[in-house]
Amino acid sequence: MTAFGKLIRTTAFRLTLVYLFLFALFAASLLAYFAWNTRRLITEQITTTVNVEVGEITSIYNRRGLHGLYTTMGNRALRPGANLYLLTAPNGQALAGNVGSLAPGVMSVPGWSETAYRRFDDQDKTDHRALVRVTEMDNGFRLLVGRDLEERRRLFGIVAKAAQWSILVVVVLGIGGGIFVARRVLHRIDAMTGTTKRIMAGDLSGRLPVGRSGDELDRLAENLNAMLERIEALMTGLKEVSDNIAHDLKTPLTRLRNRAEEALAKSGCEADYRAALERTIEESDGLIRTFNALLMIARAESGQARGNMDDFDGADVANGIHELYEPLAEDDGMVLNVKTTPAPVHGNRELISQALANLVENAIKYGKPVGAQPLGADAREILIEARRDGDQVLLSVTDHGPGIPEGDRKHAVERFVRLEASRTLPGSGLGLSLASAVATLHGGELRLGDAHPGLVATLVLPARVGSSDRLAAQTQDVPQKAA
């Protein structure tokens, strides 16, 4: 398709033509109304002038007779720019006046009429137009008084010519403006089309151009760019998950196969087979937990869990997690405490419980203080807190272990990431990833801070807003282990 063909097919150009037609129609109607009113006004002025003259001449005839009528019409006919006058006898013969010829039958019908005429003193032989009034007098005499319509014709011609030029200017400017606007819009649309083609070809880093005008196309481009950024982030995350699964799950699957193969090759009694099966089941449970954690992260990042939102108190979640993990912490030589105040939240209770459980598990697993000195009660404490801070609810877990260096905190929330200090301990590296995804799902974030010493991991969630603090029915929080 040619450039001109694309131009005239644009919506902007077609809308310009529609508006141009409507505006031209409006302008033509306005000028026509003006011309019609001008014509009517001039006609009214002529009829008023002629009626006055007819009244004056009739009055003179009544007072002075036919001789006075002749004298009056002769004098008036000689004035510059005089009206038309004609007096005829009952037999139709012209007696006085300045009209040389009329259209046939004009004098035979009393009243108003528009007729062609010629004056006695006209040098040219062309007919003129006049609006005349024929009055029948005593004894069969007829009086014609009229006025030339040249003034009306010239004024109407001026208006008509102005209308023609106005419409021509409107059409030219309208088409020119339409082409200018359509070219600008087409240029921007072509730029967007080129970007979308690159994106469809696989380049997800492409973005639609955004101008400075802030018009609807700029707003559309900004929204589409935000969508493209989200799609790129999801695709990057999907690629990372695929790569991580390929690398991080290969080792446990290989270990699972090797143990099964070793059991078949070396075990000779039922006890050995049972032990090999138990290790296989343990490895399988770990893989299932990893896949479940990945599914939960995927649900949180895609927003599928928004359908299970409810009102509840974050303090109840913190107390439930404390009750569940307190024996586990004691077995590991740690002290798990809880400190709560009302923390109303609207969200997915299951996911928030799982995220807080992952933070507690990480604190129990990695939060042991470093050093050879005996551990005091404060150093072995893990504190779960739930409180409201303005329009936010904070669910935090604090330990006094080695913590996470500030430069590694952003990297620590990625999938399957395990820092050097934790590589010797069991785990999948998905706990903080799930907590971060859950916080993002609820419009919040996961903050990792320094406890001097230790780590403070905080789920920052929006507080529930409303006059009613009705809480959802409390259920037992039994989260599935993910880290």
Salt bridges, closest charged atoms under 4 A:
GLU44 OE2 - ARG40 NH1 2.94
GLU53 OE1 - ARG76 NH1 2.75
GLU56 OE1 - ARG76 NH2 2.79
GLU114 OE2 - ARG129 NH2 3.88
GLU114 OE1 - ARG152 NH2 3.42
ASP122 OD2 - HIS128 NE2 3.62
ASP127 OD1 - ARG118 NE 2.73
GLU136 OE1 - ARG142 NH2 3.83
GLU150 OE2 - ARG153 NH2 2.31
GLU150 OE2 - ARG154 NE 3.91
ASP190 OD2 - LYS6 NZ 3.62
ASP215 OD2 - ARG188 NH1 2.78
ASP218 OD1 - ARG188 NH2 2.32
GLU232 OE1 - ARG207 NH2 2.51
ASP243 OD2 - LYS239 NZ 3.15
GLU261 OE1 - ARG257 NH1 2.94
GLU283 OE2 - ARG255 NE 2.84
GLU283 OE2 - ARG259 NH1 3.15
GLU301 OE1 - ARG415 NH2 2.40
ASP311 OD1 - HIS346 ND1 2.54
GLU326 OE2 - HIS322 NE2 3.90
ASP332 OD2 - LYS368 NZ 2.61
GLU414 OE1 - HIS411 ND1 3.10
GLU420 OE2 - ARG423 NE 3.60
GLU445 OE2 - ARG447 NE 2.83
ASP450 OD2 - HIS452 ND1 3.71
ASP469 OD1 - ARG464 NH2 3.62
ASP477 OD1 - ARG349 NE 3.55
